[in-house]
Amino acid sequence: MDTFHAFASYPTHTLSRETVLGLCDGDFEAASSRLAQYQRLSMVEYAKIVWPVQEEIAHVLRIAASGPQRASALIEALPRQRQPFVLRSLVWMVKLGILKRYA
């Protein structure tokens, strides 16, 4: 099987610091609540070892609640050594439908 053919319909975008992201839900509370529900699911909970800490997640969601932002803006106030880790988690939040990408 040709994997390029099999997965050709899958969306393909690389997250960078310039990628513009915003909340799928209208506000911080709704996004936080939905994410907390997802985090309790077995299909998500297994990966908790790589999740950012709750304060980092809340920080990202608060910034995103003010409107679409570059990924760099979502993480810039976090400690420098944590930024790559939290940047990677933005992909996870997009995959779960907490954040969405703006063209």
C-alpha positions in Angstrom: 0.0 0.0 0.0 1.2 3.4 -0.9 1.1 5.5 2.3 1.1 8.7 0.4 -2.0 7.7 -1.4 -3.7 6.2 1.7 -3.2 9.4 3.7 -3.5 11.9 0.9 -6.8 13.2 2.2 -5.4 13.9 5.7 -4.9 17.6 6.5 -1.2 18.4 6.5 0.1 21.6 8.1 3.2 22.1 10.2 2.8 24.1 13.3 5.3 26.9 13.6 5.6 29.9 15.8 3.9 31.9 13.0 0.8 29.7 12.8 -2.3 31.6 13.9 -4.5 29.8 16.4 -7.7 30.6 18.2 -10.3 28.9 20.4 -12.9 26.7 18.8 -15.2 27.5 21.7 -16.3 31.1 22.3 -14.6 31.6 25.6 -11.9 30.4 28.1 -14.4 28.7 30.5 -16.0 26.6 27.7 -12.6 25.6 26.3 -11.2 24.7 29.7 -14.2 22.7 30.6 -14.2 20.7 27.4 -10.5 20.1 27.6 -10.9 18.8 31.2 -13.5 16.4 30.0 -11.3 15.1 27.3 -8.3 14.7 29.7 -10.4 12.2 31.6 -10.9 10.0 28.6 -8.8 6.9 28.4 -7.8 7.6 24.8 -6.4 11.0 25.9 -5.3 10.3 29.5 -2.6 7.8 28.6 -0.5 10.8 27.2 -0.7 12.8 30.4 3.0 12.5 31.0 3.6 14.8 28.1 0.9 17.4 28.8 1.9 20.8 29.9 1.1 21.6 33.5 -2.4 23.0 34.2 -1.1 26.6 34.6 0.5 26.5 31.2 -2.6 25.1 29.6 -4.7 27.8 31.3 -2.3 30.5 30.1 -2.5 29.4 26.5 -6.3 29.2 26.6 -6.6 32.7 28.2 -4.4 34.3 25.5 -6.3 32.5 22.8 -9.6 33.6 24.2 -8.7 37.2 23.3 -8.8 36.3 19.6 -6.7 34.5 17.1 -3.0 34.8 17.9 0.3 33.5 16.5 1.6 30.4 18.3 4.5 32.5 19.5 2.2 34.9 21.3 0.5 32.0 23.1 3.8 30.8 24.7 6.0 33.9 24.9 5.3 34.7 28.5 6.2 31.2 29.6 9.7 30.3 30.8 12.0 29.9 27.8 12.8 26.3 28.6 9.1 25.3 28.7 8.2 27.1 25.4 9.1 24.2 23.0 7.2 21.7 25.2 4.1 23.9 25.3 4.4 24.7 21.6 4.3 21.0 20.8 1.1 20.7 23.0 -0.7 23.2 20.8 -0.8 20.5 18.1 -2.5 18.3 20.6 -5.1 21.0 21.4 -5.8 21.5 17.7 -6.2 17.7 17.3 -8.7 17.7 20.2 -10.7 20.6 18.7 -9.8 23.0 21.5 -7.8 25.3 19.3 -8.2 25.8 15.5 -5.8 27.1 12.9 -6.6 30.2 11.0 -5.3 30.6 7.4 
